[in-house]
């Protein structure tokens, strides 16, 4: 196909992965008219429509699916070439695309900061989202490295634990209810929990299912900071990671002594087995696993 370029394939892949021209324009730092023009040009080169719109969403045609597969293969080969060139140039000129779930924003920035100070010329793209958003990015193969507390169950990925993650039960500073008790003893209290699908909520749900526990008074809040502030103001109890609480003044909340808590899990560094890691990405992953930063 004449005039088929890496850029056209990249734009098309971003539109499909992001679900819209708007999302692709933000991701690629291009105007929406430019993205639309690139899509039109690619469709003309292929000779068939690549996308169709219904139900408010973008869907690939059969030609679009074939083009998307081509884009992934071509851009993966380009990434392999970049990795080889970077290996020849050295880590200092490399790049790193990193995506982490929201709770990890309390642990990754200090580690990333130390890495960037040691390698000041690297190009870093750091994305934070909820577990569902980061799992979608992983499925779409959009980043080099992903950070999860509850990695997806997928044979195509490699997940390695690098840091402890402990969940504790917290209460307002003037809390007068049960303490030194079981979680069952607290079920008459209002609990503030993350939305279904978050890593923290998944760990809590697994514990409750195993121990036949059902919360009687539950409020869903889709932010760790909002939950922490709500507990501090007396709205209810919560179960959060100790890493989230590290940002709070020690007199703003109270940690309860609850049987089986802290719930212990780990933070995981996740990569796709099929995606070649750049020298920089490999170095950052190694630094997490070896605690060199």
N, C-alpha and C positions, 0 to 999 in steps of 0.2 A: 504494500500500500504506500503510495507516494505521500510524502510529507507527514507521515505518522511519527510523532516525537514523544520523548519521555514525558514532556510537560503535559501534553494532551492526555496521556494515559494516567498521569498523576492526578490531574484535575478530575477526570472521570471517576477514578477510585475514591477520591475524597468526597465527591457528591454522593456516591453510593454508600460509603461508610458513614458519612454524616447525615444522610437522609434528606438533604436539601441543598440547593444552590447557596442559600444563606450560610449554612454551616460550613460548606466548602470555602466560601469567600473569606470567612473568619479564620479558618484553619490555614489557608494559603496566603492570607494577607493580600487578597485580590478583590477588586470591586465585583459586585454581582453581575453587572453587564459583561465584564470580562470573562467570568466563569461561564455564563450562558453562551457567549460567543465561542469559547473553546469547545463546549459541548456540541454546539451546532457544527463546528468545523470537523470534529471527530466523527459525528454522525454522517456527514457528507463524505468523508474519506471511506468509512465502512460501507456506506451505500444503503443503510437501513436504519430505522429508528432504534435508539438504544434504551430509551427510558419512556415510561408512560406514567400518568398520574391518575390515581383513583383512590377514594377514601381519604383524601388529604395527604397521601404519602406517595413517595417515588418508588416505582417498581421497575426492575430491569425486564426488557424484552428478551427473547431467546438470543438475539444478536448481542444485546447488552451483556448477558451472562457470559457469552463467549469472549467478548471484549474485556470484561472484568477479569476473567481467568488469564487472558493474555497480559493484562496490566500487572497482575500479581506476579506472574512469571518473569516478565521483563524487569519490573522494578526490584524484584528479589535478586535477579542477576546483577542489576546495577548496584545493589547494596553489597553483594559479594565482591564486586570490583572495587567499590569504595573501601571495603574492609581490607582488601589486599593492599591498596594504595596507602591507606592509613598505617598499615603495618610497616610499610617501607619508610613512611615519613616519621612515624613515632606517635605516641599517645598525645603529645602536646597540640596537635592540629586536628584531633578527632572531634566527634560529636556524640551526644547522648540524648536519647529520647526516653524519658522516665515518666511513668504514670503510677499514682498511688491512691488508695482509698482514703476517705476524708480523715479518719482517725490517725492515719500514718503521717499526717502533716505535722504532728507534734514530735515525731522522731526522725523523719527523713531530712528536713532542712538543715539541722546542725551537721549531719553526716555529709550531705551534699555540699554544704558550705566549706567544710574541711577539705573535701575532694577538689573543689573548684579552686581553693586557695593554693593547693599543691600543684594544680594544672590550670593556670589562669587563662590559657588561650583556647580551651575547649568550648564548643557550642552546645548549650544545654537547653532542652525543651522539656519543662516539668508540668505535668497535668495532674490535677486533683479532682476526684469525683466520687460519687457513692459507689458501692460495690457493683451494682448493676451496670453503671456507666463504664467502670474500669474493666469489668468482665467483657463488655461489648468491644472495647478497644483491643483487648487481648484476642478475642475471637477474630477480629478484623486485622490482626497483625500490624497494628499501627505504631507500636513502640518497641524499644529494645528491652526494657526491663519494667516489671510491674511489681508493686508491693501490696500484699494482701494479708489479712489476719485469718481469712477463711478462703483459701484458693479454690477455684472451680475444680470439679472432678473431671479431668480431661487428660487422656493418655498422650496428647500431643504437646503437653507442657512439662517443664521441669520446675518443681517447687522445692526450695531449700530453706529450712528454718535458720534465722540469723539473730533473733532477739526474743526474749520472753515477753509475753503479753498477759497481764493479770487483770481480771475483772473483779471489781469490789462493789459492795452495796453501800450507797451513801445516803445521808439524811441531812436535813437542815441543822444548823448549829444548836437550835433550841428544841430539838426533837426529844420527846418524852416517852416514846413507845418502846416496844420490846427491843432488847439488845442481848448479845450473847445467846443467840437463839438460832432456829432453823429458818429457811426462807418461807416454809409453810406457816410459821408463826407470824409472818408479816403480811399475809394476804388480805387483811382488812385495811391495809394502808393503800393510798393511791400510789401507783408506780408510773413513772415517766420512762418510756422506752423508745428506742429508735424504730423506724419503719421496718416492715417485713423486707427481707433481702439484704439488710446491712449485715456486715460481718459480726458485729457485737450482738445484734438481735438473733442471728442464727445460732451463736454459741449459747445464748440464754434459752432459746426455744428447745435446743437439744437437751439441755440440763433439765428443763421443766418437763419435757416429754418423758425422760428417763425416770424422773422422780414423781410423776403424776401430779404436777403442780399447775394450777390455773389461776391467773391473776383475776381478782374480782373487780378491781377499779383501775382501769388502764387508760393512760393518755399517750398518744403517739406524737412525738416531736422529732422532726427530721434534721436535727443538728445537735452534735455533742455539746457545743458551747451553750445552746439554748437550754438543753437539759440541765447542765451544770448550774447555770444561772437561776433556772426555775427551782431547782432543789435548794439553792442558797436562800431564795426568797420565801421558802416554806410551802411550795406548791405540792411537794410529795417526795417519795423516795425514788432512787434510780440505781441502775447497775451500769457502771462505766469502766473503761480502761484506766488504769493508774496513770498512763501517759497523758490522758485528757486532764486528769486532776492535777498534774504537775503545773498546769498553767493557773491554778486557783490559789488564792491566799489561804493559808492553812486554817484560819478561823472562820472561813465562809461555809464550810461543809464539815460533816462528821462522818467518818468511816465506821460502819457497824461491824461487830464481830458475829459473823454468820457462818454456821456449819457448812463446810465444803468450799467456802470462799477464802481467798480469791480463787475464782475459776481460772485455771492456768492453761494457756495456749501459747502460740508463738506467732511472730511476724515472719512472713515468707517472702523471699525474693524469687520471682517467677519469670521464666523466659520460655519462648516457644522453641521446641526442638528443631523446627525447620528453618528458623530465622538465624542467619549467621550474625554473631555479635561483633560489633566493631571492636577495635583494640581498646578504645576508651570505655565502652560499655562493659567489656570483659573485666577491665581493671576496676571499675566501680563495683561490679558484682563481687569480685574477689575481695575488695576492701570491706564490703559488708560482711561477708562470710568469715573473714579472718580478723575482723574488728580492728583494722589498721587505721580507721579514721574516727 
